[in-house]
Amino acid sequence: MKRAFLFILLGAALWGTIGIYVKQLYTFGFTPMEVVTLRVVTASIILIVYLLVKAPKQLRLQKWTDLRYFIGTGIFSIIFFNYSMFKTIELSTIPVSAALLYTAPAFVIILSFIFFHEAITRRKLVALAFTLIGTLFVVELIPFDAGAIPMITIFIGLCSGVGYALYSIFSKFALEKYNSLVITTYTFIVASVVLLPFFSYQKHAASLLTPSVLLYAFGLGFLPTAIAYLIYTYGLKQTEASNASLLTTVEPVVATLVGVFIFQEDFHFLQVLGMIFIIGAVILIQIELPYKRNKKVNKQIG
C-alpha cells in the first residue's frame, strides 16, 4: 500500500476515535454544546500555531468579506453537525451516531442539485437508496421495531449528516480562493469566537482545572481533529482526492469498533448490515464524480 494511503487511513481512523473523548467529557458534566466548544477552541489554537510556524502568510485573508465563507463552514456546518453528533452519542450510541453522520454524502447529492444544479444520475439514486436502507437498519426501524430508537434521536442524528454535508457546500465557494488547511483553520476560529461567550465558565471552573478534563479536552482538539486533519492533508497531497475520500470510509468503522469494544455498546447484526449499506453508498458517490473532487472538493472534517 502506498505511504500516502497509510496517512489517509490513519487520519480517518483518528476521526473515528472522537467518541472516546466525548464520552469521557460527558462524565464530568459537560453538555454536547460545551464539548463542541472545547473541541473547536483547542483545534483552532493548534491549527493557528501550526500555520504560524509553517506558512504564516496563509493566515492573511485576501478580503475581510471572505469571512462569509467561514461563517457558513464554522456556524452552519461545524457547530451544527458537531452538536448534533455529540447529542446523538449522548442519547444513543457511538455506532448509531457514526452511521447517521455518514448519511452526509446523500445530503450532498440533494443540496448540490438544489444549489449547483448538479445532475442526479442513476448511480446517485442507487446511493441514496442504499443510504436510506442502511439508515433504517441502523436505527432499527427495520424490521419494523419503531420504538427501538426514539424518533428525536434519529432526527438529531440525521441533522449531523446535514451539517456535515453543508461543509462541502460552503467550502466549495471558499476553495476558489483558499486551500483546505486555511479553510479549516478559519472555520474553527469562527466557531470558537461564536461559542466562547456562551460557555459556562463559572459552572465548570473547577472542572477545567482538572488534569483529566484538560487531557480529554486537549486530546479531542488535538488527535481526532487537528492532527487527524493534518495527516489526512499530507496524504491527500500525494494521491487523488477521489481515492482519498474512499479510504475515509474507515472512519465510521473505527467509531463503531470504539463503541462496541471500549464502551460495550450494543450493535446487532442488522445494524452492521445497515452500516455496510451506508459505506457502500459513500463509495458509490465518491466513484461518481472523481474529476470534480480532484478540482474542488476536499473531504469534510471528522
N, C-alpha and C positions, 0 to 999 in steps of 0.2 A: 504493500500500500504506500502511496506517495506520502512524503512527510507532511505536505500541506493538508492532506486528508486527516491525518492524525491530529493536527492542530484544530481543525474544524470540529472533529468528533469530540475532542477534549472540551472545547468551548461550549458546545451544545450539551455535553454531559454535565458541565458545571451549572448551566442554566437549569437543568433538571433537578439540582440539589436545593433549589430555593426553599422548598417545603421544610427542610431541616431547620433553617434559621427562623422561619416564620412560626412554626410550631413552638419552638423554644421561647421566642419573644412573647407569644400569647400567654405562656405560663407566668410571666412577670406582670400581666395585667394590661399590656398594650392592645389597643384596638386595631383593626385592619388598617384604618387610615393613618394611625400613628406608625405602624410598621412600614407603610408606604413612605412616610416622611423620612424615617430612619434610612430606608434604602436609597432614596433619591439624593439625600443630602450627603451621605458617605460616598456614594458613587460619583457625585458631581465634584467633590473635593479631590478624589483620587484622579479623575479624568482631567481636571484643571491642572493639577500638579504634573501629570504626565505630559500634557501638551506644552506647558511652560518649559519643561526640560527638553522635549523632543522637537517641537515646532511652535514656538511662542507666537509667531506671526499669524498662525491659523486661528488664534483666539480673537482676532480682529474681524468684526463684521464688515462686509462690504457696504451695507447700508443699515441704519438702525431700523428702517421699516421691515427689514428681513426678519425681525423678531416675530412677525406674524406667523411665519412658518413654524417656529419653535413653540409658540403658544398652542398651535394645533397639535404638534407632536408631544409637547410636555403636559398640557392640561387635558385635552380631549382624548389623548391616547394613553400616555404613561400613567398619569394619576388615575384615570378612569379604569384602565384594564388591570393595573396593579391592585387597586382597591377591590374590584370585582373578583379577581383571582384569589386574593388573600381572604376575602369574606367567604368565598366558596370553600376554601380549605377549612375555615372556622366552622362552617355549617355542615360540611360533608367530609370528604377525604381527599388526600393529595391526588390519588389516581383519577377520581372523578373531576377534580379541578383541572388537572392536566389535559384530560380528554376534551372537556368543554372549551378550554383555552385554544386547543388546536382545531377548533371549528373556524378559526380566523381566516384561513385561505378561502373557504367557501364564501365568507362575507366579503373578502377582497374581490371575488368574481362579481358579486352583486353590485358593490359600490363602484367598481371600475366601469361596469356597464352604465350606471347612473351618471357618474361624473365625467368619465372619459370616453363613453360610447364604445367601449371595447366589446367585441362580439362575444356572445355566449355560444360556444361551439358544443358539438356533441360530447366531446371529451370532458368539457367543463360541466355539462349536465350530469354526466355519469359521476363525476367527482362530487357534485352537490348531493346526488342520491346516496353515494357512499357515506358522506358526512352525516346526512340525516339518519340513515340506518344505524351507523356507528354510534351516534349520539343517543338514539333511542335505546340501544343495548346498554350503553354505559350508565345511563341514568335509570335503568331498569324499568322503562316503560314497555319494554318487550322482555318477557312475554306478558304484557298487559297487567303488570303489578304497579298500578298508578300511584299507590301510596308508599312505594319504596323510598323515593327521594322527593321531598316537598317541592312543589312547583316553583316556589320563590327561590329555592336554591338553584334549580335548573335555570331559571331566568337570569339570576345574577351570574352564574357560570357562563351562560351564553353572552352576557354583556362583556365579560372578559375577552371573549373571542371577537366581539365587535370592536372593542377598544384596541385590541392587538392589531386588527385589520386596519384601523384608522391610521396607524403609524405609517404603513405603506402608502396610503392615500396622501397624507400631508407631506411626507418626506419626498414624494415624487416631485413636488414643486421645488423643494429645497435642494434636491440633488442636482438641479440645473446650475447651482452656484457654489455649493459646498460639498466636501467629501463626507462620507458616512460617519467618520470619527468626530468631525466638528459638529455635525447634526446631533449626534448622540450626546456630546458634551453640553451643548446649549439646551438640548431637550431636558436634561437633568437639572441644569441651572434654573431654567424657568419653573420646572416643577418644584424645586426647592424653595424658590422665592415665594411661590403661591402657598405652599403648605406650612412653612415655618411659623408664620404668625398665628396659626390655629393649633399648634402643638401644645399639649397640656404640660407645660414646664413644671408648674407647681405640683401637680399630681405625681409626676414621675421624676421629681428632682433627686430623690434618694436612689431610685432605680437606675437612673442614668449614670450614677457614680459607682454602681456595682460592677465589678470586673466581668461577671458573666454576661450582663446586658451589653456592656461595651464590646465584648468579644463577639457576641452574636450579631450586634448591630453593624460593627465593622466588617465582620465576615460576610453579612448579607450584601453590603455595598461593594465589597472587595472581590470575593471569589465568584459568585454566580452573577455578578453584574459587570463591574469594571474589567476585571481580569478575563472573565469569560468573553466579553466583547472584544478586548484587545487581542486575545488568542485567536478568536474567530476571524477578525480582520486581517491578522497576519497570514493565516491560512488562505483567506479569500484572495489576497494579492497574488497567490501562486497557482490559482486554479479558477475555473469558470464559476460564476456565481450560481448558475443553474445546478451544477454538480454539488456545490457547497450547500445549497438550500435543501437538496435531497438528503444530505448527511445529517442535517439538523433534526430530522425526524427521530433521532436518538433521544432528544430532549424529553418528550412525554414518556418514552420507555423508561428512562432513568428515574423520572419523577414517580412513575408507578412502582418501580422497584424500591425506591426510598420509602414510599408509603406502606408497602406491603411488608418489607423485611425490617425496616427500622422502627416503624410505628405500629406494626402488626394490624394494619387496616385491612378490612375485608375487600377482596376484589375477585369476583367469581368468574367462571369460565365465559359466560355470556358477555361480561364486561370486557374481558380480554379480547373476545371476538369483536366487540364494538371498537376497541382501540385499534385493532388491525384494520378495520374498515376506514377509520379516520386517517390513520397513517397512509393507507393506500390512496385515499382521496388527495392528501397532500402531495404524494409522489406524482399522481396524475396531473395535478395542477402545475407542478414545477416543470414537468416534461412539456407541457402545452406551450409555454411562452419563453423558451430559453434565450432567444435573441433579445427580448425586451429586458429580461433580468440582467443580461450582460451589459446593457446600456444604462439602465436607470435604477432598478430596484434592488436594494440590498435586503438581507434577512432582517426581520424585526428584532427588537430587544427581547431576552428571556426574563 
